[in-house]
Structures are given as C-alpha cells and as structure tokens.
Amino acid sequence: MKNVLLPLAAVALASCSPRVDSSLVERLQDTAQVAAVEMPVKKHPAPSNTTIAAVVDSILEAHPDWRQNEIKGERLRAALDSALPRALAINPAALSEIPLQLVATTREGDKYALRFNIYDLGHDYSDDYTLDFLVITHASEAVVERMVERAIYLVRYDPADVAAGVLELPSGERATVSARVSGEYARRVDLGGATIRRASYQRTYRD
C-alpha cells in the first residue's frame, strides 16, 4: 500500500507557529494535512457536540485577544497544547467520537504506522474554525491488509495506549508536536497529534 500525498498550503501565524523536536513530525504531517484555506468553512449550525471541540471552544473563548500581540498568541498556543490531554481526561474515548480518514501508511519492519486525519478537516465541529489533528496508530500487516485507504473509521482503543501530543512510529522513533492556528481569524485550529499504540477500527460513512 503506497502513501497518499496531499497538498500542504497553510498560512501559519507567527505567534502560533508549531514547535517540533525532529523532522519526524514534518514527514508525517506532510502526507496528512490540507490547509483550511482551500476548503471554506461550512455555513450551517455546528454545535460543539464532541469533547475535543468543546474543549477547543472553551480555550478560544478564554483568549479572545490572542491576535493582539505575540505574547498573547503564544499563550493561546500553549493552552491549545493542553486541548487533547484535557479532552482525554474528561472523556478517555474522546478520539473515538470523531470520524477519522485513513490517509497514508508507513511500514516499520514487520509493523505499520497508519495515519489518520479528521474527515473533511473537521468542518462539522464549528462555524468559526476548522478542527484538525493527526492520529498515528500502530498495526500489523494482517490488520493493514483489511484497511481501505481514504475510508473513514471510528478508532477504538484502551486509554492506556494513547499518547497525546506525541507522534511515535512502531520503531520507537518519536517526536512531540505542538498546536497551531493557521489562516486569518482562527480559520484552522490544529491540535498537533496523538499516537494510539493498539487500536481497532470500525468503518463508517459520512455524507
């Protein structure tokens, strides 16, 4: 199964630029992210009916003046770094609430890393921004051969197997990834990512 390469066209705000520990993050994100500037936000009511979106809403509401200067922008970014851990503390199954699209795979010896993004870049979760983050799962060849690239899944897991804010390959190579806001007026909120070391997958369908 070969990787699916998607275009990357984000306009990152200087005050909320991502911090990375290694090129691993860039290699993984380059195959999995599409900027919201290419896909306008849907104009329909979209209440935050998931734990993660509700946490993001509360953080944005607490930092209404984050565009005022670099210090306040950095405070927002730091707060968004805590969004996934906070959501998982509130609801350990929070990552299973959001349909994820399988966008690429990477072989690591006899294991695979599966890369997922929120389906349709999270347009369904807010009228004010698009929500995004990258999820890496580890899987055997037997699991991967049953998966369908570009298909949409609900990913199930044991909370003990989740590492929020960390992208980790089966080989043990790992890096931390920080949140960022891209586009004018918080059009895209990228929470970085998480790794799920063991998972099961339920295929789902969305309009």
N, C-alpha and C positions, 0 to 999 in steps of 0.2 A: 504494500500500500504506500503510495508516494505522498509526500507532503502537499498540502494545498496552500498556495501562496496568495495572500490577499494584500491589496494596496494599503499603504500606510500614508495618511495625509492629515496629520494633526497639527494644529497651531497652538503650541503649549504656551501658557502664560509663564513669564519668567518667575513670578512669585510662587508658582506652584509646580516647578519642574521636578521630575522624578529623580530620586537618589537611588543608585544601583551599586551593588557590590562587585559585579562581574559582568562579562559580556553574555553570560548565560541568559540573563533577563532579556537583553536585546534580541538574541537569537530566537527565543521563544515568542516574544511579543511580535516580532516582525512577521511571523507566519500566522498571527491570530487576531490582529486588531485592525479595525476600519474606523476612521475618524467620523464623528457625528456630523462634521461639516458637509459630508457627502450625502447624508440622509436626514432631511429636516425632521424635527420633532413632530409627531402626530398631533393634530389639533382636536383632541377629544378628551373628555374627562378620564383621568387616570389616577385614582386614589392610590396611595402607598399601601397596598394590601399585602405586602411581604415584609418580613422582619428587616431585611437589609435595606430596602428602600425607606422604611420608616426611620431607621437609624440615620441614614443619609439626610433625610428631610430635617431631622432634629438638629443635626450638625450645621447644615446650611442656615437654618433659622437662627442658630446661636452666633453666627458670624455674618451678619447682613452687610457689613462694611469691609469684607475681605479684599475687595479690589482697591481700597483706599491707598495702601502702600505695601511694600514688600514684607514688612513685619507682620501685618495682619493677614496677608496672603499665606505666609509661612505657618501661621497659627491654624488657619483653615486646613492646610495640607496635613499638618501634624494631627489635627483632630480626625481627618478622614482616614489617616493611617490606622486609627483605632476602630473604624467602622465595622470591618469584618470580625475582628475579635469580639467586639461588643455585641454584634448581632448573634454570633455563635454562643455567647454567654447567656443571652436572653432565650435563644431557641437553638439548641445544638443541631437541629435539622434545617437550619436556615438556607444552606446551599442547595437543599433538595426542593425548596419552594419555587425555584426559578428554572424554567426550561433552558437547557444548555445545548449548544450546537457543536458537534464534533467537527473541528476544522483541520486537524492535522495529527499525524503520529510520528514518533521518532523511535527507532529501535535502539535499545541499550543492552547489548549482549543477548540474553535469552528473554529479556523483558522489553516492554514498550511503555513509552510515555504518551498518553492521549491528551490532546489539548482541546479545551472547550472554551467558547465564549458565550455570553448571554445571547439567546436567539434574538435576532433583529436589533441587536445592540441595546436592549432594554428600553425601547420606546414605550412599552406598556406601563412603565412604573412611575412616570411623572410627565406632566405637561411642560415643566420648566427645564428639564435636562434629560440627557440620555445616560443610562447607567451602564457601566462596563467593568468587567474584571476577567482575568484569565484563570482558569482552573486546570491544573495538571493532575491526572490520575495515573497510577501505575497498573499495568495489566499484563497478563501472559499472552503468548501467541494464540492460545486456544480461545481466549476472550476476544482478542482483536479481530480474528477471522470471522467472528459473528457480528462485528460492528459495521455500520454503514456511514462513511464519511458524508458530511453535510446533513446527516439526520439529526433529529432533536431528541434529547434524552432528559429524563429525570434521574439524577445521580444519587444513589443511596449509599450510606456509609455509616461506620461507627465513629462517633465524635472523637474517640481516642486516635483515629487515623488521620485527622485533619491538622494541617499546619497553616494557619492564616498568615499572610504576608511573606510567605516563603515559596519559592519555586524550586522544586527538587526533582532530579531525574533518578531513575532506578539505580544508576551507577553510583549515587551518593553525591554527585555534583549539585550544589545548591547555591542560591543567592536570595537575598531579601529584596523586596520591591516595594516602593512607596507609592502612595496615591498621588493623583494629579488632576488638575482641572484644565480642560482644553477648550478653545473657542471662546467667543465673546459671551459674557453673562452666563458663565457656567453651563454652556450648552452640552458639555460632556463631562461626567464625573467618573473617573477611572480609579477604582479602589485597589489597583495593583493585582494581587492574585492570591491563590491558595493552592496547596497540594493536598490531595487525598490519596493516601498510600494504598488503601484497599477499598474498592467500591463495587457496586452492582449497578446495572443500567436498565432503565425501563424506557423503551422508545415511546415517544408521544408525538402528537401532531398539533400544529397551530395554524390558523388562517394567515 
